[in-house]
Every structure is written in C-alpha cells, then in structure tokens.
Amino acid sequence: MAKAAPKTNTTTTQADGPTGPGKGRPTPSRREREAANRRPLVGATPADRKAARARLNQERDRARAGMANGEERYLAARDRGEQRRFVRDHIDARWNLGEVMLPIMFIVLLTSTVGGALANIAMLLIWAFVALFALDAFITWRILGRKLTAKFGSVQRGTFWYIVNRSFQMRFLRLPKPQVKRGEYPK
C-alpha cells in the first residue's frame, strides 16, 4: 500500500506574496519611471562624475604624449620592440618618395580635372611615381632586412608592411613622432 503524503498547511501569509491576481503594489506612473531612468545606476554624484572624467582626460593626454614621444608602454602593439624602433629611426633618418607622394597625388588629381592630354600625362606620371615608391620600399626593406639580421639575428614578422606604412606617411604626421633628424642613421 502507498503511504499517504503528510498534510501541509495551505494557507498563505502576507510574507509569501499576494493571494489574488496582480502584483500587490500600485503601477508606477510614467513620470516616476522616467525619473528613475534619468538617475544614474551607480550612486555617483555629478561632482564625482566630473572628477572621474577629468582624471580620464588626464590619463588620455598622458598616453597621447607618451605615444608621440615613443614611450614603449604607450605604443600600439605594431610599434613596440627594439626592431620596430630601429626601423622607425632608419625610415625617419632618410628622405622617402612616399613622403611627397600624397601632395603629388593631390596635384595630379587637380590637373586630371582639366581633361585632355594633360589628364593622360598626369595619370601616367602618378603610375610611374607609384612604381618608383614600390621600388624604393623594396630596396629599403632589403637594406633594413640585412641590418636587422646582423643586429638582432632575425627579422620580425610584418616588417615590410611596417616600412611601407611608415615611409608613405608625411614626416610631420607620423606617430610616434620621429626621434632622429634626417641623416642620423641608427647604429
């Protein structure tokens, strides 16, 4: 025979929740809900938020200045390391065709709007300049590859594209900023 389950008290108390339909409290008005949404979730006062924002701005300014000056801890991952510093210094120490490529492209763009034979000559000129830039980047990569191998034992992966990107930028727009003057090649 099956045992009978023990009888329990089925009455509910106020602590257990409402006994009838509904949620047991009045629905908040729209104004109360919007006011609750406007308040910050964290109990910070406006003065605390202002101080936190000022501190965050200071940290960003310090990081921006550190990155511009080439401080290792503020650099992006692609710019970190002794090999990348060596490449940066070598690229910054010489004149690169890529530095003048953007201004020349802008001039060619303006002359190509004139049309006619001048536009065709301008387009041939720009393609010749792109080919010269590619040749310059390849020669620089070969020279730097030998120097990096002699100094560090191997060449870090992605060095060719780092050379291309760095030499294509105009000198005053480069980040981190150039740390050497023209002609001061690293040893």
GROMACS elastic network, one bead per residue, 0.5 to 0.9 nm:
[ bonds ]
;  ai    aj funct       b0    kb
    3     6     6  0.89841   500
    4     7     6  0.86697   500
    7    10     6  0.88618   500
    9    12     6  0.84131   500
   12    15     6  0.80716   500
   12    16     6  0.61458   500
   12    17     6  0.77898   500
   12    18     6  0.84506   500
   12    19     6  0.71589   500
   13    16     6  0.54490   500
   13    17     6  0.72639   500
   13    18     6  0.84353   500
   13    19     6  0.84641   500
   14    17     6  0.56870   500
   14    18     6  0.67600   500
   14    19     6  0.82573   500
   15    18     6  0.83971   500
   16    19     6  0.85670   500
   17    23     6  0.85361   500
   17    24     6  0.76494   500
   18    21     6  0.74763   500
   18    22     6  0.76709   500
   18    23     6  0.70220   500
   18    24     6  0.57657   500
   19    22     6  0.89306   500
   19    24     6  0.88428   500
   20    23     6  0.87080   500
   20    24     6  0.84660   500
   21    24     6  0.81819   500
   22    25     6  0.80097   500
   23    26     6  0.79683   500
   23    27     6  0.88011   500
   25    28     6  0.88543   500
   26    29     6  0.89702   500
   28    31     6  0.81484   500
   28    32     6  0.61579   500
   28    33     6  0.66249   500
   29    32     6  0.52901   500
   29    33     6  0.64581   500
   29    34     6  0.88152   500
   30    33     6  0.51432   500
   30    34     6  0.61821   500
   30    35     6  0.85303   500
   31    34     6  0.52510   500
   31    35     6  0.60968   500
   31    36     6  0.85934   500
   32    35     6  0.51261   500
   32    36     6  0.61784   500
   32    37     6  0.87215   500
   33    36     6  0.50749   500
   33    37     6  0.62883   500
   33    38     6  0.87792   500
   34    37     6  0.50231   500
   34    38     6  0.62747   500
   34    39     6  0.88884   500
   35    38     6  0.51433   500
   35    39     6  0.65574   500
   36    39     6  0.54402   500
   36    40     6  0.83351   500
   36    41     6  0.89586   500
   37    40     6  0.74696   500
   37    41     6  0.82867   500
   38    41     6  0.88691   500
   39    42     6  0.85611   500
   39    43     6  0.86190   500
   40    43     6  0.65020   500
   40    44     6  0.71886   500
   40    45     6  0.86585   500
   41    44     6  0.83781   500
   42    45     6  0.88726   500
   44    47     6  0.79897   500
   44    48     6  0.58091   500
   44    49     6  0.64558   500
   45    48     6  0.51555   500
   45    49     6  0.63718   500
   45    50     6  0.86556   500
   46    49     6  0.50900   500
   46    50     6  0.60926   500
   46    51     6  0.86141   500
   47    50     6  0.50383   500
   47    51     6  0.61722   500
   47    52     6  0.85732   500
   48    51     6  0.51531   500
   48    52     6  0.61279   500
   48    53     6  0.85749   500
   49    52     6  0.50237   500
   49    53     6  0.60644   500
   49    54     6  0.85668   500
   50    53     6  0.50840   500
   50    54     6  0.61729   500
   50    55     6  0.86210   500
   51    54     6  0.50642   500
   51    55     6  0.61479   500
   51    56     6  0.85744   500
   52    55     6  0.50802   500
   52    56     6  0.61247   500
   52    57     6  0.85957   500
   53    56     6  0.50424   500
   53    57     6  0.61268   500
   53    58     6  0.86177   500
   54    57     6  0.50736   500
   54    58     6  0.62247   500
   54    59     6  0.87135   500
   55    58     6  0.50852   500
   55    59     6  0.62958   500
   55    60     6  0.87067   500
   56    59     6  0.50994   500
   56    60     6  0.62201   500
   56    61     6  0.86395   500
   57    60     6  0.50560   500
   57    61     6  0.61251   500
   57    62     6  0.85663   500
   58    61     6  0.51016   500
   58    62     6  0.61358   500
   58    63     6  0.85719   500
   59    62     6  0.50863   500
   59    63     6  0.61214   500
   59    64     6  0.85593   500
   60    63     6  0.50239   500
   60    64     6  0.60116   500
   60    65     6  0.85353   500
   61    64     6  0.50356   500
   61    65     6  0.61166   500
   61    66     6  0.84266   500
   62    65     6  0.52015   500
   62    66     6  0.59971   500
   62    67     6  0.85011   500
   62    74     6  0.89296   500
   63    67     6  0.59722   500
   63    68     6  0.85026   500
   63    73     6  0.87903   500
   63    74     6  0.57083   500
   63    75     6  0.86196   500
   64    67     6  0.51216   500
   64    68     6  0.61781   500
   64    69     6  0.86355   500
   64    74     6  0.77024   500
   65    68     6  0.50761   500
   65    69     6  0.61588   500
   65    70     6  0.86019   500
   65    71     6  0.87485   500
   65    74     6  0.87162   500
   66    69     6  0.51064   500
   66    70     6  0.61274   500
   66    71     6  0.51497   500
   66    72     6  0.81333   500
   66    73     6  0.80547   500
   66    74     6  0.56979   500
   66    75     6  0.77527   500
   66   176     6  0.86966   500
   67    70     6  0.50875   500
   67    71     6  0.58657   500
   67    72     6  0.77724   500
   67    73     6  0.82165   500
   67    74     6  0.50465   500
   67    75     6  0.52344   500
   67    76     6  0.80760   500
   67   175     6  0.72265   500
   67   176     6  0.57219   500
   67   177     6  0.82215   500
   68    71     6  0.78042   500
   68    74     6  0.87917   500
   68    75     6  0.84876   500
   68   174     6  0.86467   500
   68   175     6  0.57256   500
   68   177     6  0.51875   500
   68   178     6  0.86653   500
   69   175     6  0.84906   500
   69   176     6  0.61124   500
   69   177     6  0.61255   500
   69   178     6  0.82772   500
   69   179     6  0.76458   500
   70    73     6  0.86927   500
   70    74     6  0.75465   500
   70    75     6  0.66550   500
   70    79     6  0.87947   500
   70    85     6  0.85493   500
   70   175     6  0.81221   500
   70   176     6  0.52464   500
   70   177     6  0.69862   500
   70   178     6  0.85015   500
   70   179     6  0.78642   500
   71    74     6  0.57374   500
   71    75     6  0.65249   500
   71   176     6  0.86879   500
   72    75     6  0.53898   500
   72    76     6  0.86173   500
   72    79     6  0.83571   500
   72    80     6  0.61831   500
   72    81     6  0.76254   500
   73    76     6  0.84212   500
   73    80     6  0.82080   500
   75    78     6  0.79597   500
   75    79     6  0.59180   500
   75    80     6  0.60724   500
   75   176     6  0.77059   500
   76    79     6  0.54424   500
   76    80     6  0.65708   500
   77    80     6  0.54134   500
   77    81     6  0.86577   500
   78    81     6  0.86004   500
   78    84     6  0.79720   500
   78   158     6  0.87746   500
   78   162     6  0.81101   500
   79    84     6  0.58027   500
   79    85     6  0.73413   500
   79    88     6  0.86544   500
   79   162     6  0.86398   500
   79   176     6  0.81936   500
   80    83     6  0.81807   500
   80    84     6  0.62233   500
   80    85     6  0.73369   500
   81    84     6  0.54534   500
   81    85     6  0.63765   500
   81    86     6  0.87537   500
   82    85     6  0.50475   500
   82    86     6  0.61245   500
   82    87     6  0.86328   500
   82   152     6  0.88671   500
   83    86     6  0.50334   500
   83    87     6  0.62082   500
   83    88     6  0.85868   500
   83   148     6  0.70612   500
   83   152     6  0.75405   500
   83   155     6  0.78608   500
   83   156     6  0.71138   500
   83   159     6  0.87447   500
   84    87     6  0.50011   500
   84    88     6  0.60201   500
   84    89     6  0.84945   500
   84   156     6  0.83391   500
   84   159     6  0.77799   500
   84   162     6  0.81958   500
   85    88     6  0.50311   500
   85    89     6  0.60684   500
   85    90     6  0.84889   500
   86    89     6  0.52198   500
   86    90     6  0.61295   500
   86    91     6  0.86445   500
   86   148     6  0.81532   500
   86   186     6  0.67164   500
   86   187     6  0.86495   500
   87    90     6  0.50762   500
   87    91     6  0.60917   500
   87    92     6  0.84440   500
   87   144     6  0.72379   500
   87   148     6  0.84377   500
   87   159     6  0.81538   500
   87   162     6  0.82851   500
   87   163     6  0.70986   500
   87   166     6  0.89789   500
   87   186     6  0.89030   500
   88    91     6  0.52148   500
   88    92     6  0.59598   500
   88    93     6  0.84497   500
   88   162     6  0.87464   500
   88   163     6  0.78999   500
   88   166     6  0.72584   500
   88   167     6  0.89869   500
   88   176     6  0.86898   500
   88   178     6  0.74529   500
   88   179     6  0.85232   500
   89    92     6  0.50857   500
   89    93     6  0.59967   500
   89    94     6  0.89403   500
   89   178     6  0.69493   500
   89   179     6  0.67189   500
   89   180     6  0.61321   500
   89   181     6  0.88538   500
   89   184     6  0.83149   500
   89   185     6  0.68856   500
   89   186     6  0.63876   500
   90    93     6  0.51933   500
   90    94     6  0.68413   500
   90   144     6  0.80951   500
   90   180     6  0.85420   500
   90   184     6  0.81838   500
   90   185     6  0.55983   500
   90   186     6  0.62343   500
   91    94     6  0.57228   500
   91    95     6  0.78213   500
   91    96     6  0.76118   500
   91   140     6  0.84249   500
   91   163     6  0.72898   500
   91   166     6  0.70821   500
   91   167     6  0.62595   500
   91   178     6  0.89838   500
   91   185     6  0.86821   500
   92    95     6  0.75733   500
   92    96     6  0.85888   500
   92   166     6  0.83638   500
   92   167     6  0.79083   500
   92   171     6  0.73317   500
   92   178     6  0.58199   500
   92   179     6  0.77738   500
   92   180     6  0.65856   500
   92   181     6  0.72651   500
   92   182     6  0.66274   500
   92   183     6  0.87208   500
   92   184     6  0.87921   500
   92   185     6  0.85273   500
   93   178     6  0.83555   500
   93   179     6  0.89585   500
   93   180     6  0.61294   500
   93   181     6  0.57709   500
   93   183     6  0.50210   500
   93   184     6  0.55063   500
   93   185     6  0.55741   500
   93   186     6  0.82697   500
   94   181     6  0.86446   500
   94   182     6  0.55391   500
   94   183     6  0.60611   500
   94   184     6  0.83009   500
   94   185     6  0.79142   500
   95    98     6  0.87205   500
   95    99     6  0.76109   500
   95   167     6  0.86230   500
   95   182     6  0.74890   500
   95   183     6  0.88366   500
   96    99     6  0.56245   500
   96   100     6  0.77046   500
   96   133     6  0.82021   500
   96   136     6  0.76542   500
   96   137     6  0.85037   500
   96   167     6  0.58927   500
   96   168     6  0.75699   500
   97   100     6  0.58150   500
   97   101     6  0.63454   500
   97   129     6  0.83125   500
   97   132     6  0.76596   500
   97   133     6  0.56863   500
   97   136     6  0.71468   500
   97   137     6  0.87061   500
   97   167     6  0.76417   500
   97   168     6  0.75391   500
   98   102     6  0.73856   500
   98   130     6  0.87118   500
   98   133     6  0.60801   500
   98   136     6  0.87008   500
   98   137     6  0.86643   500
   98   164     6  0.83710   500
   98   165     6  0.89605   500
   98   166     6  0.87604   500
   98   167     6  0.55584   500
   98   169     6  0.65677   500
   98   170     6  0.74102   500
   99   102     6  0.70025   500
   99   103     6  0.83059   500
   99   167     6  0.65326   500
   99   168     6  0.54884   500
   99   169     6  0.55750   500
   99   171     6  0.66690   500
  100   103     6  0.56552   500
  100   104     6  0.62597   500
  100   105     6  0.86515   500
  100   168     6  0.83247   500
  100   169     6  0.87276   500
  100   170     6  0.70802   500
  101   104     6  0.51477   500
  101   105     6  0.59990   500
  101   106     6  0.86233   500
  101   126     6  0.86793   500
  101   129     6  0.75138   500
  101   130     6  0.80652   500
  101   133     6  0.81635   500
  101   168     6  0.74336   500
  101   169     6  0.88524   500
  101   170     6  0.86597   500
  102   106     6  0.62230   500
  102   107     6  0.87307   500
  102   168     6  0.82981   500
  102   169     6  0.83911   500
  102   170     6  0.80539   500
  103   106     6  0.50793   500
  103   107     6  0.63701   500
  103   108     6  0.86693   500
  104   107     6  0.50626   500
  104   108     6  0.60974   500
  104   109     6  0.84939   500
  104   126     6  0.79091   500
  104   129     6  0.89671   500
  105   109     6  0.60168   500
  105   110     6  0.86335   500
  105   126     6  0.67362   500
  106   109     6  0.50176   500
  106   110     6  0.63578   500
  106   111     6  0.87467   500
  107   110     6  0.51440   500
  107   111     6  0.62619   500
  107   112     6  0.85871   500
  107   122     6  0.88796   500
  108   111     6  0.50436   500
  108   112     6  0.59651   500
  108   113     6  0.87796   500
  108   119     6  0.79598   500
  108   122     6  0.54692   500
  108   123     6  0.72303   500
  108   125     6  0.81704   500
  108   126     6  0.71367   500
  109   112     6  0.51365   500
  109   113     6  0.66874   500
  109   119     6  0.85988   500
  109   122     6  0.80179   500
  109   123     6  0.86483   500
  110   113     6  0.55610   500
  110   114     6  0.74245   500
  111   114     6  0.55324   500
  111   115     6  0.75548   500
  111   118     6  0.68729   500
  111   119     6  0.61455   500
  111   122     6  0.68716   500
  112   115     6  0.55920   500
  112   116     6  0.82906   500
  112   118     6  0.67913   500
  112   120     6  0.74753   500
  112   121     6  0.86877   500
  112   122     6  0.63795   500
  112   123     6  0.74708   500
  113   119     6  0.70168   500
  114   118     6  0.72368   500
  114   119     6  0.66552   500
  115   118     6  0.62813   500
  115   120     6  0.78249   500
  116   119     6  0.56435   500
  116   120     6  0.68801   500
  117   120     6  0.51446   500
  117   121     6  0.62331   500
  117   122     6  0.85672   500
  118   121     6  0.51427   500
  118   122     6  0.60815   500
  118   123     6  0.86824   500
  119   123     6  0.62286   500
  119   124     6  0.86852   500
  120   123     6  0.52034   500
  120   124     6  0.62919   500
  120   125     6  0.85560   500
  121   124     6  0.51389   500
  121   125     6  0.60677   500
  121   126     6  0.86759   500
  122   126     6  0.62153   500
  122   127     6  0.87362   500
  123   126     6  0.51367   500
  123   127     6  0.62982   500
  123   128     6  0.85890   500
  124   127     6  0.52398   500
  124   128     6  0.61484   500
  124   129     6  0.85543   500
  125   128     6  0.51043   500
  125   129     6  0.61180   500
  125   130     6  0.86686   500
  126   130     6  0.61576   500
  126   131     6  0.86305   500
  127   131     6  0.62298   500
  127   132     6  0.86104   500
  128   131     6  0.51089   500
  128   132     6  0.62222   500
  128   133     6  0.86320   500
  129   133     6  0.61035   500
  129   134     6  0.86088   500
  130   133     6  0.50140   500
  130   134     6  0.61952   500
  130   135     6  0.86099   500
  131   134     6  0.51114   500
  131   135     6  0.62041   500
  131   136     6  0.85897   500
  132   135     6  0.50356   500
  132   136     6  0.60553   500
  132   137     6  0.85648   500
  133   137     6  0.60993   500
  133   138     6  0.85473   500
  133   168     6  0.84598   500
  134   137     6  0.51169   500
  134   138     6  0.61413   500
  134   139     6  0.86565   500
  134   164     6  0.83295   500
  135   138     6  0.50869   500
  135   139     6  0.61730   500
  135   140     6  0.85258   500
  136   139     6  0.52223   500
  136   140     6  0.60845   500
  136   141     6  0.85197   500
  137   140     6  0.50791   500
  137   141     6  0.60433   500
  137   142     6  0.86471   500
  137   160     6  0.80895   500
  137   163     6  0.69889   500
  137   164     6  0.59085   500
  137   167     6  0.76311   500
  138   141     6  0.50349   500
  138   142     6  0.62466   500
  138   143     6  0.87131   500
  138   160     6  0.80116   500
  138   164     6  0.85720   500
  139   142     6  0.51241   500
  139   143     6  0.62398   500
  139   144     6  0.85250   500
  140   143     6  0.51660   500
  140   144     6  0.59541   500
  140   145     6  0.82539   500
  140   160     6  0.89519   500
  140   163     6  0.77863   500
  141   144     6  0.51152   500
  141   145     6  0.57222   500
  141   146     6  0.85804   500
  141   159     6  0.78945   500
  141   160     6  0.59243   500
  141   163     6  0.68607   500
  141   164     6  0.85583   500
  142   145     6  0.50101   500
  142   146     6  0.64391   500
  142   147     6  0.87958   500
  143   146     6  0.54298   500
  143   147     6  0.64394   500
  143   148     6  0.87147   500
  144   148     6  0.58769   500
  144   149     6  0.83717   500
  145   148     6  0.51604   500
  145   149     6  0.60764   500
  145   150     6  0.85408   500
  145   154     6  0.83652   500
  145   155     6  0.64062   500
  145   159     6  0.84802   500
  145   160     6  0.87757   500
  146   149     6  0.51780   500
  146   150     6  0.61496   500
  146   151     6  0.86106   500
  146   155     6  0.86640   500
  147   150     6  0.51120   500
  147   151     6  0.60882   500
  147   152     6  0.83497   500
  148   151     6  0.51270   500
  148   152     6  0.55403   500
  148   153     6  0.69530   500
  148   154     6  0.65198   500
  148   155     6  0.59053   500
  148   156     6  0.86225   500
  149   152     6  0.54254   500
  149   155     6  0.59087   500
  150   153     6  0.57970   500
  150   154     6  0.78373   500
  151   154     6  0.82553   500
  151   187     6  0.89753   500
  152   155     6  0.74541   500
  155   158     6  0.87306   500
  155   159     6  0.71782   500
  156   159     6  0.59505   500
  157   160     6  0.81497   500
  158   161     6  0.56467   500
  158   162     6  0.62942   500
  158   163     6  0.88149   500
  159   163     6  0.61374   500
  159   164     6  0.86409   500
  160   163     6  0.51498   500
  160   164     6  0.63031   500
  160   165     6  0.87251   500
  161   165     6  0.60266   500
  161   166     6  0.83950   500
  162   165     6  0.52137   500
  162   166     6  0.60044   500
  162   167     6  0.84226   500
  163   166     6  0.52249   500
  163   167     6  0.59360   500
  163   168     6  0.83765   500
  164   167     6  0.53574   500
  164   168     6  0.60247   500
  164   169     6  0.88493   500
  165   168     6  0.52659   500
  165   169     6  0.66056   500
  166   169     6  0.56183   500
  166   170     6  0.85441   500
  166   171     6  0.87873   500
  166   174     6  0.72335   500
  166   175     6  0.88981   500
  167   170     6  0.76704   500
  167   171     6  0.83462   500
  168   171     6  0.89202   500
  169   172     6  0.83017   500
  169   173     6  0.65507   500
  169   174     6  0.61599   500
  170   173     6  0.55020   500
  170   174     6  0.66057   500
  171   174     6  0.55412   500
  171   177     6  0.80810   500
  171   178     6  0.74270   500
  172   175     6  0.86591   500
  172   177     6  0.74531   500
  172   178     6  0.82112   500
  173   176     6  0.89710   500
  173   177     6  0.76945   500
  174   177     6  0.54408   500
  174   178     6  0.70905   500
  175   178     6  0.76499   500
  176   179     6  0.83289   500
  178   181     6  0.75738   500
  180   183     6  0.82594   500
  180   184     6  0.61114   500
  180   185     6  0.78254   500
  180   186     6  0.85339   500
  181   184     6  0.56549   500
  181   185     6  0.85280   500
  182   185     6  0.78528   500
